[in-house]
Amino acid sequence: MENELFNNKIDAYIFMSEENRFYFTRLHTSFGCVIVSPKEKVFITDFRYEDVARQSLPEYNIVISSYGDLYSKIAAVLKKMGAKHVGFEDDVVTVGEFKIMKAALGDYTLKPAGEIIAKVRSVKTEDELRLIANAEAITQKALSKVLPLIKVGITEKELSAEILFEMIRCGAEGLAFENIVAFGENSAQPHHRSGNKKLEKNDLVLIDIGCKADGYCSDMTRTFTLGEPNAQLVSIHNLVAQAQSYALKNIKAGMTCHEADSLAREYLASNGYEKEFGHSLGHGLGINVHEMPRVAKNSMQVLEENMVISVEPGVYIDGLGGVRIEDLVVVKKDGVVNLTSFNKNLNI
C-alpha cells in the first residue's frame, strides 16, 4: 500500500472522510483525520475516541483535537513530518471545505489524491476479502430465511423489512444500501424504491440486497417468480443467466473493464436486447458498496488480482418487467472466485 501511495511525489496524505479513516484505523469515528507519511502514521481525533484509539492503534501517534483546532493540529503534524506536498481527498471534499483547508494549510502544496487512494483501496487484502465474503454469506443466509414468506399478498415494503430483520439477526450491522424489492412490472425499474405493491400470482420478484458487517459491504441480486410468468420473461431470465455465466467464466486479471463489460453486453445484444441492458456490468465493492473499478463499456481501467467486483447483467422492459442476476467475485489471474453461491432458479 505504501508503495502505491508514495510513488506520486506526495510527502504526506490527510484523510478526513469517515470511510478512509476507517480504512486506515478500522475504527468507526465521526470526527478526525488520518495523516500518513512514509515514516509515520498519525490519528487526530477527539476525547470520545481517545481510549479506544490508544488501545487499538499502537503504530499510530494519537493527537487529541476538537473541531475548532483540527486544522492547526494538522498543520503542526505536517510541519513535524517535514512535508511540503500534501495529498487530499479531492473526490469528497466540498468547495467550502477546500477553502478552509487551503487557508489553514497555506504553507503546503495541496495535491488532489482521491483517485490514488481509491485505486489503493480497490485491491483488497486477504483480511478484506474475508470480511466481504462474510458479509455476502450473511446476505445469502438472510435471503434464504425469507423465501418462505414470499407469498401472494405480501407487499414489497413488508418483504424488504423482513430481509433487514434477518440480516441483523444473522450478524449484519446494517444495510449496505436500501433494499430493492420489486414485484411485477416494477422490476423493469433497475433501482425501484420498494412500495406498497402486493405480490400477485405469476409476478416476477426482483430482490437486490446487501448488508454491512464489520465495516464491509455485500451485494447480490436474484430474480424469482411465484407461479408462471410471461413466456418472454422466462426467456429473458435464461438469457441473463447465460450472459452472466459467460462473463463469469471469462473475466480475469489483466483485461480492461470495457472488455469484461462486453462479455455480457455483446451476448445480450446478439440476442436482441442491446438497448434493454442500460447499466454497466458491475462495480467494485468494499467499505463502500460502489468503489473502483467501474466495470463499464467506457472504462479502460485494468482489472487487477484481488479486486472485488459485482457481475450483474440485466434486461428491463417497461410495462412487462425486468431480470437482473448479480454475484460478487474476486478477480484472479486465471479467472474469478465467486463469493455468491445462492441458486439462480427462476421458480422459488
N, C-alpha and C positions, 0 to 999 in steps of 0.2 A: 504494500500500500504506500509506504513512504517513498519508494522509488517513483511511483506514478505521480505523487503529489509534488515532489521536489525535483522534477525534471522539466520545470516550466519557468525557471528564473524567478521563482517566488520564494522569499525568505521565511514567511510565516503565513498561516491562514487563520482567519477568525470565522468561526461557525456559530451563528446565533439562532438558526432555526431549530425548532424542537426536534425535528427528525434527525438533523445532523448531530445535534448534541447527544441524542440517544445512540446514534451510530457509533460515536466515539466512546461514550461513557457507559452505555447500557442502563442509564438511569432516566426515568421519566421525570422531567423537571419543567416547570412552567416559566422559568426565568434563568438566564445565564448566558455564558459564552465559552466555547472551547477554543483555545489558541494552541496551534500545533506548529512547531518548528522542527528542523531535522534533529535537534538535540534535546528538545524539551516539550512537555505537554502541560498545559495549564487549564484548569477548570475554574471559571469565575461563576459563583453562584451566591445565593443569599442564605440567611441563617436557617431557613426551613430545611435546606438540604445539606447543611454543613456536616452533620454527624454521619449520614449515610455516604456522603462523598469521601470523607476522610477514611471511612472503613472500607469502602468498595474500590477506591481508586488509588492504591499505593504508588502507582507510577506517575501520578499527576501531582503538580503543585496546586493546592487548593487556595483560592483567593476569595474572600468574602466581600460582597459588594451589596449595593442597593440600586434601585433603578436610577436614582439621581446621579450617582457617581460611577455608573458602569463604564462609560467611555473613558473617564480619567483612569480607571483601573486597567482598561485595555491598553491605553497609551503607555502606561507605566510598564506593563508586561512587555510590550513590543520594544520599548526603549532598552529594557534589561536584556532582551534577546539580541539586540543589535540589528533588528530587522529594518529594511528600507522598502522592499517591495512586498506588499501585503495582499493576499488573495481574499476576496469576499464573495458572498453568495448573491451574485447579481440576478439570479433567477428567482429569488424570493424577497429580496429587499425592495421595499417600496421607494418611490421617488422622495417622499418625505423623510423616510429613514436614512436614505443615502445622503441627503443634505446635512442631516445631523452628524452622520458618520464622517463625512468629508470635512465638516467644520471642526470636529473633535480630533480627527487624525490627520491634520493638515501637514504634519511633518513626514508623512509616509505616502508612497505611491500606491494607490488602491488599484488592484488589477482584478477584473472580472474572472471568477473561478468557479461559477456554478456548474459549467459543463465538465470541468475537471473532476470535481467531487462526484458528480452524477456518474461519470464513467468509472471511477474507482468503485463506487457502490454497486455498479451493475454486475460486477464479477463477484460472486458470493464465496465466502469462506466455508469450510466444512461445517462450522458451527451454525452459520446462517442457513445452510442447506438443510440441516437437521431441524431447525426451528420452522422453516417454511413447510417442510414435509409434515411436521406435527400439526401445523395449522390446517393443512389440506386434509389430513386424516380426521381432524375434528369436524371439518365441514362435511365430509362424506358420511361420518357417523351420524351427524345431526340429520342429514337428509334421509338416511335410511330409516331413522326413527319416526319421521313424519309421513313417510309414504302411505302408511295405513290410514292416515287422516284425509288423504286426497279422495274425496267423495263428492258426489253431486250435492250442491247446496252450499259448500264451504266457499267463503269469499277469498279473494286474493290477499286482503289485509289479514284475515284470520290465519291463513296458511303462513304468511310471512312472519306473523307473531310467534307461531308455533316453532318455526325454524330458528328464530332468535333465541327462544327459550331453551331449545335443545342444544344449541351451540354453547350457551353459557353453562348448561348442565354438563356438557362434555369437556369443558375446560377452557373455553374461549374467554377473553377479557372483554370482547365486544365485537361489533361488526367491522369488517374492512371497508365496507361501503353499504349503502342502503340496499336491502334485498330487492331483487327484481323478480316478481311473481306475476306472470301474465297468462290469462286464460283466453282461449278462443282467438278472435280477431285481434285482441290486444297484443298477442305475441308477435305481430308484424311490426311493433314499435321496439327497436333494439334496447332502448333504455326506458321502457314503460315504468310509470310510477304506480305501484300496487294500489288498487282501489277497492270499491265495494262490489265489483262484478262477482256474481256467483257462478261456480263451475256447473256447466251443463254437460250432459252425456255427449260423448264424441268430440268434446273440446280438446284442443291442444293445451298443454300445461308447460310453459317455459319458466324454468327456475334458474336464475343466475345469482349465486350467493358466494360469500366469502367471510371469513372471520379474522380476527386478530388475536394472536396468542403469543405471549412473551415478546410482544413488540413487532411481530412479523405477520404478514398477511397471507391469505389464501384466496383462491378464486376458482370457481368451476360453474359450468352451465350444463344442464340436461333438459331435453325436451321430451315430454311424455304425452300420452293420450289416455283418456278414460273412455274406452269404447273403440269405435271405428271412425276415424276422421275422414275428411275428404281425401279421395284417392290421390289427388295431386300432392297433398301434404305428405302422404305416405311416401310417395316417390321422392319428394324433396328431402325428407329425412334420410332416406337411403343415400342420396347423392351427397348430402352434407357429411354424413358419416364416412363415406368413401373418400371424399375430398380431404377430410381431416386425417384419415388413416394414411393416405398417400403422403401428406405433409409430414406426419409423424415418422414415417419410415425413411424420409429423405433429408430432413433438417439435420445439420451438423455444424460444428465449429468451422469457421473459415469461409462460409458463404455469407453473402450480404443479406440484410433484412429484406431487401427487394426480392432476391432470389427465393428466400423462404416464403414470403407472401405469395409469390407467383405460383408456387406448387399447388395450393388450394384454389387460388383465383382462376388460373387457367383451366383447371379441372371443371369448376363450376361454369365458367364461360363456355367451354366446349359442349356443355350440356344445356345451354340456353339460358343460363342465369348469371350473366355478366353484370347487368345493372342492379340486380337484386342483392348482390353482395357489396354493400356500400361502405363498410368499415374495414379497418386493417385486420390482418390475420391475428395479430396479438400484440402484447406489450410485456415489458419487463415488470418484475414484481419483487418486493422485499419489505422494507419498513413502510413504504407507500404501496398502494395497490397498483399505481401506474408509475413506473420508473423507466429509465433507459434499459434496453433499447426499444424503439418503436418498430415493430415488425410490420412494415407498411410498404406499399408499392413504390413510394417516393423516397425511401430511406436506403442509403448506401452504406450504413454502418455495418461493420463486420461482426458477426456473432462470434463470441469467444467462449472457451470452455468455462463451465460453471456459471454462466448466465442462466437465470431462471426466466422463462417466458411462457405466456399463455398461447395456446393454439386453438383458435375459436372461429372457424368459418361459420357463416350463416346466410340464409336466404330468407327474404322478407317480402311478402306480397300484401299490399294494402287491401283490406276487405276480406282477406282469406285467412292469413296467419303467417307465422314465421318459425323457423327452426334454427337453433344455434346449439352447437356442441363444443364444450371447452374443457381442455385438460391443461394442467401445469406440468412443464417439463424442464429438466436440467439439460442444458446443451453440453454435449461431449464431442471429442474429436471424431468419433466414428458413429455418431447418432445422438439420441437423446435418452434420458432416463425419465420415464413417466411417473409423476407423483400422484396421478389420479387413476384409481382403479375402479371407480363406480361404473356399473354397467350402462351401456348406451342403448338399451332396448327401448323401442318406441312405446310398447304397452307396459303399463305399470304392473 
